[in-house]
């Protein structure tokens, strides 16, 4: 079969489940990946709750076994449980069938070989290997099924203890986390209100992506209605966390990171702090105030994990809600563990989350905004804008262009998972924010391929 090249993205594989990510694609992926692992090697295999996932996982297993690999099938699980399996079983090669928070008619794969997940050229090379597979005698690898759901939850519950019970609304968007998150929260002693925890792959209530404000509306309503201490929103495969405070306000990833750094840095003075390029200047400034050493870093969970492990960092995160704890945990992105850490922090503080957040520095900012832009154009648009702005303003170029205006900044970068540009702006004042949004919007408006921008402010 023809292998579509555009599904091989920067840190995973994603495409349409029917026409692009098919069982035959999954079988070829298993063959190619198994060839990298080597005959006799073991590979962990898991999948999310999408309708297409069980068939794709079965086909990937067939390809792996034909390559002579022994498959350890952990079945239906959240992506963090898949990462946990690599630690728990001591098996590093792994394939997770998931498209994370993408629409239900899409699917894909996250892959791991060494200490972290594959990204960049490693994924591109796998695509080339799939296209050039030569006929070879089928080998006979083994298959065994292992259920690690309870062991995964036991591990988190054994690490995190709450000093007092909390009232939590949990919104899983009907994603795979529906099967895990409410159970964990009750293990921690919380009073739990389940919202859209029906494990429905059609995602009938809202898209399982807590980085978009519209997907948190019902969570906000329920937190206020039930007088809950906090609302936790998880994405489709359980590796990203969204949070709503007791007053209904949204705590974006950079705000959560400030809270966590306030807990971590006093015990580790002078620690390096990775600041993802979409995050607020307030986070950078707060880390400096706490005695940390911040530095800007590109977006992407695989890139961040590689740097975190390579530099042995304590903690990192993304604006989108990927949170990586390496001080008391394994360092992979896990929304269930991150949610538990937030609850521990809240319980120990003895104050409402809204008051904890009110103590943090804050500047007027847009949410993370995505606008449509074709895959074959988006990187060129970013390059053009970076060059244009750099003629008159400082630009942080570790990922896209973070343009440093006198009273704030504006970011444009190419999404690595969708045909889209990712935007965000921040100003020292509301008027500065609007001015920066206007200037960034005008620059983007010169490209007919870029969709309309709604800054959400």
Buried (B, 14 or more C-beta within 10 A) or exposed (E): EEBBEEBBBBBBBBBBBEEBBBBEBBBBBBBBBBBBBEEEBBBBBBBBBBEBBBBBBBBBBBBBBBBBBBBBBBBBBBBBBBBBBBBBBEBBBBBBBBBBBBBBBBBBBBBBBEEBBBBBEBBBBBBEBBEEBEEEEEBEBEBEEEEBBEBBBEBBBEBBEBEEEBBBBBBBBBBBBBBBBBBBBBBBBBBBBBBBBBBBBEBEBBBBBBBBBEBBEBBBBBBBEBEBBBBBBBBBBBBBBBBBBBBBBBBBBBBBBBBBBBBBBEEBEEBBBBBBBBBBBBBBBBBEEBEBEBBBBBBBBBBBBBBBBEEEBBBBBBBBBBBBBBBEBBBBBBBBBBBBBBBBBBBEBEEBBBEBBEEBEBBBBBBBBBBBBEEEBBBEBBBBBBEBBEEEBEBBBBBBBBBBBEBBBBBBBBBBBBBBBBBBBBBBEEEBBBBBBEBBBEBBEEBEBBBEBEBEE
